[in-house]
Amino acid sequence: MDVPLPLRETCARNDAASAWLEELPDVVARLARRWSLRLGPPFAAAYSWAAPAERADGSAAVLKLGLPHFEAEHEADGLRVWNGDGAVRLLEAEPAHHALLLERLSPGTPLAERSRVEQDAVLAGLLLRLWRAPLPPRPFRPLAEMAERWCNEAVARRSGWADAGLVHDGLRLFEELSQSAASRVLLATDLHAGNVLAAEREPWLAIDPKPFVGDAAYDATQHLLFDSRASLLADADETIKSFADLLDLSHERVHLWTFARAALMSGSDPARQWATELARALAR
């Protein structure tokens, strides 16, 4: 079975991922039979195997099998709650193998190819639709659970911290912000311009959510950190203010969350240099 190189490289990093990859061909074959799918060549992806599919009735879909991952455990549950409102529609799910059958978004071009101004507007519009309150019943976990996990991972890497003061400030803020939110909503947590695709049903729809329940201001950080780095370095206050205004959120709270995340990432090898630079800019 065709497995894209980025996914092979990801799976080579640990034994659990390698074992998942070894079982993947059999799992894909069983799901294709169960859901009567004809599969095309997989998309290039690093953390999931996903391929275009045609169902028995001729309709288009995408079969996605994600690497087992703490943050993505409730992706299917979130998609059921949103039911296509601002996000890709879930058609089938097989929890045992983290498998999803999703509507296929066409043309599927990513929002990342558009200007930052358009990205801001589209992402803000989607987030305002995805945030749900009152909250749905279980199984969604509190954002504090993810924050605690990230903090523990950062502390475990303390020998590689580029700036211990920044990381300590980030650890403190992660705890404070997780506990002090005035209200809680269902979050996407991983909504950035690469996870929004052009579609026919709507102009843009979100994919790959990692649902948690917590402070809405946290959900602004993924776009700011991964799509807006240059703007943050040039003028952090204005970049954060303009996006926070679109979301009707506190500028200060979005700023603090963005700094806290950059500070924690500054202790990670892949992100250390740019995250340290960004955290220092946000700390001014």
BELLIN-V514160 format. One record per pair of residues at least 4 apart in sequence whose ideal C-beta (glycine too) atoms are under 6 Angstrom apart, sorted by the first residue. I is the first residue (numbers start at 0). J is the second residue. D is the distance in whole Angstrom. If there is no record, write none. Layout:
# BELLIN-V514160
i: [I | I]
j: [J | J]
d: [D | D]
This chain:
# BELLIN-V514160
i: [0 | 1 | 1 | 2 | 2 | 3 | 3 | 5 | 5 | 6 | 9 | 10 | 10 | 10 | 16 | 22 | 23 | 26 | 30 | 30 | 31 | 31 | 34 | 34 | 35 | 36 | 37 | 38 | 38 | 39 | 39 | 41 | 41 | 42 | 44 | 46 | 47 | 47 | 48 | 49 | 49 | 50 | 51 | 52 | 52 | 54 | 54 | 59 | 60 | 60 | 60 | 61 | 61 | 62 | 63 | 64 | 65 | 65 | 67 | 70 | 71 | 73 | 73 | 73 | 73 | 74 | 75 | 75 | 76 | 77 | 77 | 78 | 79 | 80 | 81 | 83 | 84 | 85 | 85 | 85 | 85 | 86 | 86 | 87 | 87 | 87 | 87 | 88 | 90 | 91 | 92 | 93 | 104 | 104 | 104 | 105 | 106 | 107 | 108 | 108 | 109 | 109 | 110 | 110 | 110 | 110 | 110 | 111 | 111 | 113 | 113 | 118 | 118 | 118 | 119 | 121 | 122 | 123 | 123 | 125 | 126 | 129 | 130 | 130 | 131 | 131 | 132 | 134 | 139 | 139 | 140 | 140 | 141 | 141 | 142 | 142 | 142 | 143 | 145 | 146 | 146 | 149 | 150 | 150 | 153 | 153 | 156 | 160 | 160 | 161 | 161 | 161 | 162 | 165 | 165 | 165 | 166 | 166 | 168 | 169 | 169 | 169 | 172 | 172 | 172 | 173 | 175 | 176 | 180 | 183 | 183 | 184 | 185 | 185 | 186 | 186 | 186 | 187 | 187 | 188 | 188 | 189 | 189 | 190 | 190 | 190 | 191 | 191 | 191 | 191 | 192 | 194 | 194 | 195 | 195 | 196 | 198 | 213 | 216 | 216 | 216 | 216 | 217 | 219 | 219 | 219 | 220 | 220 | 220 | 220 | 221 | 222 | 223 | 223 | 227 | 227 | 230 | 231 | 231 | 232 | 234 | 235 | 235 | 236 | 239 | 239 | 239 | 239 | 240 | 243 | 243 | 243 | 248 | 258 | 261 | 261 | 261 | 262 | 264 | 264 | 265 | 265 | 265 | 265 | 270 | 271]
j: [24 | 40 | 41 | 6 | 7 | 41 | 43 | 43 | 45 | 45 | 45 | 16 | 17 | 20 | 66 | 26 | 48 | 96 | 34 | 98 | 36 | 38 | 91 | 100 | 55 | 52 | 53 | 50 | 52 | 50 | 51 | 48 | 50 | 49 | 49 | 66 | 63 | 65 | 64 | 61 | 63 | 62 | 61 | 60 | 62 | 58 | 60 | 103 | 90 | 100 | 103 | 101 | 103 | 100 | 99 | 98 | 71 | 97 | 97 | 209 | 209 | 77 | 138 | 139 | 210 | 208 | 92 | 99 | 138 | 208 | 210 | 89 | 89 | 135 | 86 | 88 | 128 | 125 | 128 | 129 | 205 | 204 | 205 | 101 | 102 | 204 | 206 | 102 | 100 | 100 | 99 | 98 | 196 | 198 | 204 | 199 | 197 | 196 | 112 | 197 | 193 | 196 | 118 | 121 | 192 | 195 | 203 | 192 | 193 | 117 | 118 | 122 | 192 | 226 | 242 | 203 | 222 | 245 | 246 | 205 | 218 | 187 | 184 | 215 | 184 | 185 | 184 | 212 | 210 | 212 | 144 | 211 | 212 | 213 | 177 | 211 | 213 | 177 | 211 | 173 | 177 | 263 | 170 | 173 | 263 | 266 | 266 | 166 | 266 | 265 | 271 | 275 | 275 | 262 | 265 | 278 | 262 | 266 | 262 | 259 | 262 | 263 | 176 | 255 | 259 | 259 | 179 | 256 | 214 | 212 | 213 | 215 | 210 | 212 | 211 | 213 | 218 | 208 | 218 | 209 | 211 | 209 | 221 | 194 | 205 | 221 | 221 | 222 | 225 | 226 | 226 | 206 | 207 | 203 | 205 | 206 | 204 | 217 | 248 | 252 | 253 | 256 | 256 | 242 | 246 | 253 | 224 | 256 | 257 | 260 | 225 | 226 | 227 | 257 | 231 | 238 | 238 | 235 | 238 | 280 | 238 | 280 | 281 | 240 | 243 | 250 | 253 | 254 | 250 | 248 | 250 | 253 | 253 | 281 | 274 | 277 | 278 | 278 | 270 | 274 | 271 | 274 | 275 | 278 | 274 | 275]
d: [4 | 6 | 6 | 6 | 5 | 6 | 5 | 6 | 4 | 6 | 5 | 4 | 5 | 4 | 6 | 6 | 6 | 5 | 6 | 6 | 4 | 6 | 6 | 6 | 4 | 4 | 4 | 5 | 5 | 6 | 4 | 6 | 4 | 5 | 6 | 5 | 5 | 4 | 5 | 6 | 4 | 6 | 6 | 5 | 5 | 5 | 6 | 4 | 6 | 5 | 5 | 5 | 5 | 6 | 5 | 5 | 6 | 5 | 6 | 4 | 5 | 6 | 6 | 6 | 5 | 6 | 4 | 6 | 6 | 5 | 3 | 4 | 6 | 5 | 4 | 4 | 6 | 5 | 4 | 5 | 6 | 6 | 4 | 5 | 6 | 5 | 5 | 4 | 4 | 4 | 5 | 4 | 5 | 4 | 6 | 6 | 5 | 5 | 6 | 5 | 5 | 6 | 6 | 6 | 4 | 4 | 6 | 4 | 5 | 4 | 6 | 6 | 5 | 6 | 5 | 5 | 5 | 4 | 5 | 5 | 6 | 5 | 4 | 6 | 6 | 4 | 5 | 6 | 6 | 5 | 5 | 6 | 5 | 6 | 6 | 5 | 3 | 4 | 6 | 5 | 5 | 6 | 5 | 5 | 5 | 5 | 5 | 5 | 5 | 6 | 5 | 5 | 6 | 5 | 6 | 5 | 6 | 5 | 6 | 5 | 3 | 4 | 6 | 6 | 4 | 5 | 6 | 6 | 4 | 5 | 6 | 5 | 6 | 6 | 5 | 6 | 5 | 4 | 6 | 5 | 5 | 5 | 6 | 6 | 6 | 6 | 5 | 5 | 5 | 5 | 5 | 5 | 5 | 5 | 6 | 6 | 5 | 6 | 5 | 4 | 5 | 5 | 5 | 6 | 6 | 5 | 6 | 5 | 5 | 5 | 6 | 5 | 5 | 5 | 6 | 6 | 4 | 5 | 5 | 5 | 6 | 6 | 5 | 6 | 6 | 6 | 5 | 5 | 5 | 5 | 5 | 4 | 6 | 4 | 5 | 5 | 4 | 4 | 4 | 4 | 6 | 4 | 4 | 5 | 4 | 6]
